Amino acid sequence: MPQSWRHALNDYRELGIVLVAAVVGLTVQRPLVWWDRHQGIDTLLVVLVFATAINIEAHSLRQLPALWRQLAVALAVGISLLPGLSWLAAHLIAHGSLRDGAMTIGLAPCEIASIGTTAIALGDVTLAGGILIGSTILTVSAAGPILAIEAPQASIHPAHIIANLLIVVAAPLVVGVAIRSSVRLPARTESMASVTITATVAALVALIAAEVHFSGRYIPVVVVIVLFVVVSAVVGRAIGMWSGLPIRKALLLTTSMRDFAIAAGLAAAAFGPAAAAPLGLYGIAVLIWGTGSAGFMRARPPG
């Protein structure tokens, strides 16, 4: 089976697992809420980021200097325009934890799964990997101060958020990349890391979904999520307009897919676990969008 089709099957399978996990989270709420309130999101984030870093091939990183212009534009947009977009969109939601959580979507780095969807779409996976690493570093360093400006009434402590992201995101990312770059790992490492990523994403979706209590308050949340996905996709398309097709695909997918798990960790650290509830819905929406659009771009003839 060709490598690209393996990526596609894995991504559609992951989407199915995520949907099942969401149902579990919505129905088996009490024990999951307890875990969520006892550092569950942070614990799973450490595992997820480390497993993802282990899967980043060292030779891909060595090719990044040739793509520095596209990388710089994607990172600049991701840390400036997208946080502003999610802040504006979140104001369609009534004041409270749901608005607070939605506000963090644009502060998250690109979605870990965007590397897989870029591969399905036959996009530039090297660029997608560079954006993943660069946007993660920017989130760790800038998300706390930006959130403190966006929500001054919430008594957010940027230093606390930065410290939390350093521990649960930056440290496992650096350790994972360093191990992959310097140690010859067994052949099964990549497949084991992929299984770990899928299982951890599913656990995160269940954990975050456990905070969801559907009511009329979630209607504007769904509107905000759809609006953010559509506008961020337009932005991703725009910044890749003058690049080759594989780069355009990578920029579209990494810009329009933000990491719901890291956003949930950020929301929980800044506002409390209840603020993570919208991120489960966003995670499902963005995985459906990313997988579906990648399949469409793969099937569509170039031009």
C-alpha positions as CSV (number, residue, x, y, z in Angstrom):
1,M,0.0,0.0,0.0
2,P,1.4,3.4,-0.9
3,Q,2.6,5.6,2.0
4,S,0.1,8.4,1.3
5,W,-2.8,5.9,1.4
6,R,-1.6,4.6,4.7
7,H,-1.6,8.2,6.0
8,A,-5.2,8.6,4.8
9,L,-6.4,5.4,6.4
10,N,-4.8,6.3,9.7
11,D,-6.3,9.7,9.7
12,Y,-9.8,8.5,8.9
13,R,-9.4,5.8,11.6
14,E,-8.3,8.5,14.0
15,L,-11.3,10.6,13.2
16,G,-13.6,7.6,14.0
17,I,-11.8,6.9,17.3
18,V,-12.1,10.6,18.2
19,L,-15.9,10.6,17.6
20,V,-16.3,7.5,19.8
21,A,-14.2,9.2,22.5
22,A,-16.4,12.2,22.3
23,V,-19.5,10.0,22.9
24,V,-17.8,8.4,25.9
25,G,-16.9,11.7,27.3
26,L,-20.4,13.0,27.0
27,T,-22.0,9.9,28.6
28,V,-19.4,8.9,31.3
29,Q,-18.8,12.3,32.7
30,R,-18.2,12.0,36.5
31,P,-14.9,10.1,36.6
32,L,-13.6,12.0,33.7
33,V,-14.4,15.3,35.2
34,W,-12.6,14.2,38.4
35,W,-9.5,13.3,36.3
36,D,-9.8,16.6,34.4
37,R,-9.8,18.5,37.7
38,H,-6.6,16.6,38.8
39,Q,-4.2,17.6,36.0
40,G,-5.6,15.1,33.5
41,I,-5.2,17.4,30.5
42,D,-1.6,18.4,31.4
43,T,-0.6,14.8,31.9
44,L,-2.0,13.7,28.5
45,L,-0.4,16.7,26.8
46,V,3.1,15.7,28.0
47,V,2.6,12.3,26.5
48,L,1.1,13.6,23.2
49,V,3.8,16.2,22.6
50,F,6.6,13.8,23.4
51,A,5.2,11.1,21.1
52,T,4.7,13.7,18.3
53,A,8.3,15.0,18.7
54,I,9.6,11.4,18.5
55,N,7.9,11.1,15.1
56,I,9.5,14.2,13.6
57,E,12.3,13.1,11.3
58,A,15.7,14.8,11.7
59,H,16.3,15.1,7.9
60,S,13.1,17.1,7.5
61,L,14.4,19.7,9.9
62,R,17.6,20.1,7.9
63,Q,15.5,21.1,4.9
64,L,13.7,23.9,6.6
65,P,16.2,26.8,5.9
66,A,15.1,26.7,2.2
67,L,11.5,27.4,3.3
68,W,12.3,30.2,5.8
69,R,10.1,32.8,4.0
70,Q,6.9,30.6,4.1
71,L,7.7,29.5,7.6
72,A,8.1,33.0,8.9
73,V,4.9,34.2,7.3
74,A,2.9,31.2,8.7
75,L,4.3,31.7,12.2
76,A,3.7,35.5,12.1
77,V,0.1,35.0,11.1
78,G,-0.4,32.3,13.7
79,I,0.7,34.4,16.6
80,S,-0.9,37.7,15.5
81,L,-3.9,37.4,13.3
82,L,-5.4,34.1,14.5
83,P,-5.4,35.1,18.2
84,G,-7.2,38.3,17.3
85,L,-9.7,36.4,15.2
86,S,-10.6,34.0,18.0
87,W,-10.9,36.9,20.4
88,L,-13.3,38.7,18.2
89,A,-15.3,35.6,17.4
90,A,-15.5,34.6,21.0
91,H,-17.5,37.8,21.8
92,L,-20.4,36.2,20.0
93,I,-20.7,34.0,23.1
94,A,-22.1,35.3,26.3
95,H,-19.6,36.2,29.1
96,G,-18.4,33.1,31.0
97,S,-16.3,30.0,30.7
98,L,-17.5,29.1,27.2
99,R,-16.3,32.5,25.8
100,D,-13.0,32.2,27.8
101,G,-12.3,28.8,26.3
102,A,-13.2,29.8,22.7
103,M,-10.9,32.7,23.0
104,T,-7.9,30.4,23.3
105,I,-8.4,28.6,20.0
106,G,-6.3,31.1,18.0
107,L,-3.5,31.1,20.6
108,A,-2.9,27.4,20.0
109,P,-0.1,26.2,17.7
110,C,-1.0,24.3,14.5
111,E,-2.7,21.0,15.1
112,I,-0.5,17.9,15.5
113,A,-2.7,16.1,13.0
114,S,-2.0,18.7,10.3
115,I,1.2,16.9,9.5
116,G,-0.8,13.8,8.6
117,T,-3.5,15.7,6.7
118,T,-0.7,17.5,4.8
119,A,0.7,14.1,3.8
120,I,-2.7,13.0,2.6
121,A,-3.1,16.1,0.5
122,L,0.4,15.6,-1.0
123,G,1.5,18.8,0.6
124,D,4.9,19.8,1.9
125,V,5.3,17.8,5.1
126,T,8.7,19.4,5.9
127,L,7.1,22.8,6.0
128,A,4.2,21.5,8.1
129,G,6.7,20.0,10.6
130,G,8.6,23.3,10.9
131,I,5.3,25.2,11.5
132,L,4.3,22.7,14.1
133,I,7.6,23.2,16.1
134,G,7.8,26.9,15.5
135,S,4.2,27.7,16.4
136,T,4.5,25.5,19.5
137,I,7.5,27.5,20.7
138,L,5.6,30.8,20.0
139,T,2.6,29.6,21.9
140,V,4.7,28.7,25.0
141,S,6.4,32.1,25.0
142,A,3.5,34.5,23.9
143,A,0.1,32.9,24.8
144,G,0.2,34.0,28.4
145,P,0.9,37.7,27.8
146,I,-1.5,37.9,24.9
147,L,-4.3,36.3,26.9
148,A,-3.6,38.7,29.8
149,I,-4.2,41.6,27.3
150,E,-7.3,40.0,25.8
151,A,-9.0,39.1,29.1
152,P,-7.8,41.7,31.6
153,Q,-10.8,41.1,33.9
154,A,-9.8,37.5,34.4
155,S,-6.8,38.1,36.7
156,I,-4.6,36.0,34.4
157,H,-1.0,35.5,35.5
158,P,1.2,35.2,32.3
159,A,4.2,33.8,34.3
160,H,2.0,30.9,35.6
161,I,0.8,30.1,32.1
162,I,4.3,30.3,30.5
163,A,5.6,28.0,33.3
164,N,2.8,25.5,32.7
165,L,3.3,25.5,28.9
166,L,7.1,25.1,29.4
167,I,6.5,22.0,31.5
168,V,3.7,20.3,29.6
169,V,4.6,21.4,26.0
170,A,8.1,22.8,25.5
171,A,10.0,20.3,27.6
172,P,8.6,17.1,26.0
173,L,8.9,18.7,22.6
174,V,12.6,19.5,23.1
175,V,13.4,16.1,24.7
176,G,11.5,14.2,21.9
177,V,13.2,16.1,19.0
178,A,16.6,15.7,20.7
179,I,16.2,12.0,21.2
180,R,15.0,11.5,17.6
181,S,18.0,13.5,16.3
182,S,20.7,11.9,18.3
183,V,19.7,8.3,19.1
184,R,19.2,5.5,16.6
185,L,15.7,4.3,17.6
186,P,14.2,0.8,16.9
187,A,12.2,0.4,13.7
188,R,9.0,0.1,15.6
189,T,9.3,3.4,17.4
190,E,7.4,5.4,14.7
191,S,4.4,3.1,14.7
192,M,4.3,2.9,18.5
193,A,4.4,6.7,18.7
194,S,1.6,6.9,16.2
195,V,-0.6,4.6,18.3
196,T,0.3,6.6,21.4
197,I,-0.7,9.8,19.6
198,T,-4.1,8.4,18.5
199,A,-4.8,7.0,22.0
200,T,-3.8,10.2,23.7
201,V,-5.9,12.4,21.4
202,A,-8.9,10.2,22.0
203,A,-8.4,10.4,25.8
204,L,-8.1,14.2,25.6
205,V,-11.3,14.4,23.6
206,A,-13.1,12.3,26.1
207,L,-11.7,14.3,29.0
208,I,-12.7,17.6,27.4
209,A,-16.1,16.4,26.3
210,A,-16.9,15.4,29.9
211,E,-17.0,19.2,30.6
212,V,-19.7,19.7,28.0
213,H,-23.3,20.1,29.2
214,F,-25.4,20.8,26.1
215,S,-27.9,23.6,26.3
216,G,-28.8,26.6,24.2
217,R,-25.6,28.3,25.4
218,Y,-23.7,26.0,23.0
219,I,-25.4,27.3,19.8
220,P,-23.1,30.4,19.6
221,V,-20.1,28.2,20.5
222,V,-20.8,26.1,17.4
223,V,-21.2,29.3,15.3
224,V,-17.9,30.6,16.6
225,I,-16.1,27.3,15.8
226,V,-17.4,27.1,12.2
227,L,-16.6,30.8,11.7
228,F,-13.1,30.4,13.0
229,V,-12.4,27.3,10.8
230,V,-13.7,29.0,7.7
231,V,-11.9,32.3,8.2
232,S,-8.6,30.7,9.2
233,A,-8.9,28.5,6.1
234,V,-9.3,31.7,3.9
235,V,-6.2,33.2,5.7
236,G,-4.2,30.0,5.0
237,R,-5.2,30.0,1.4
238,A,-4.2,33.7,1.1
239,I,-0.7,33.4,2.5
240,G,0.1,30.5,0.2
241,M,-1.3,32.2,-2.9
242,W,2.1,32.8,-4.5
243,S,3.8,29.5,-3.6
244,G,3.9,26.1,-5.3
245,L,1.0,23.7,-4.8
246,P,2.6,21.5,-2.1
247,I,3.5,24.6,0.0
248,R,0.0,26.0,-0.6
249,K,-1.5,22.9,0.8
250,A,0.7,22.8,3.8
251,L,0.0,26.5,4.6
252,L,-3.7,26.0,4.2
253,L,-3.9,23.0,6.5
254,T,-1.5,24.2,9.2
255,T,-3.1,27.6,9.4
256,S,-6.7,26.4,9.5
257,M,-6.0,23.5,12.0
258,R,-5.1,24.7,15.5
259,D,-4.3,22.3,18.3
260,F,-7.4,21.8,20.4
261,A,-5.5,19.8,23.1
262,I,-2.9,22.6,23.7
263,A,-5.7,25.2,23.6
264,A,-7.6,23.1,26.2
265,G,-4.5,23.0,28.4
266,L,-4.1,26.8,28.0
267,A,-7.8,27.4,28.8
268,A,-7.7,25.2,31.9
269,A,-4.5,26.9,33.1
270,A,-5.9,30.4,32.6
271,F,-9.6,30.0,33.4
272,G,-10.1,26.6,35.0
273,P,-11.2,23.2,33.6
274,A,-14.7,24.3,32.7
275,A,-13.3,26.6,30.1
276,A,-11.9,23.7,28.1
277,A,-15.4,22.5,27.1
278,P,-15.6,24.3,23.7
279,L,-12.2,22.9,22.7
280,G,-13.6,19.3,22.5
281,L,-16.2,20.5,20.0
282,Y,-13.5,22.5,18.1
283,G,-11.2,19.4,18.0
284,I,-13.9,17.3,16.4
285,A,-14.8,20.0,13.9
286,V,-11.1,20.7,12.9
287,L,-10.3,17.0,12.4
288,I,-13.4,16.6,10.2
289,W,-12.4,19.7,8.2
290,G,-8.7,18.7,7.9
291,T,-9.3,15.1,6.9
292,G,-12.1,16.0,4.4
293,S,-10.3,18.9,2.8
294,A,-7.0,16.9,2.5
295,G,-8.9,14.1,0.8
296,F,-10.5,16.6,-1.6
297,M,-7.1,18.2,-2.4
298,R,-5.5,14.8,-3.0
299,A,-8.3,13.8,-5.4
300,R,-8.4,17.1,-7.2
301,P,-6.1,17.4,-10.2
302,P,-3.3,20.1,-10.0
303,G,-4.1,23.5,-11.4
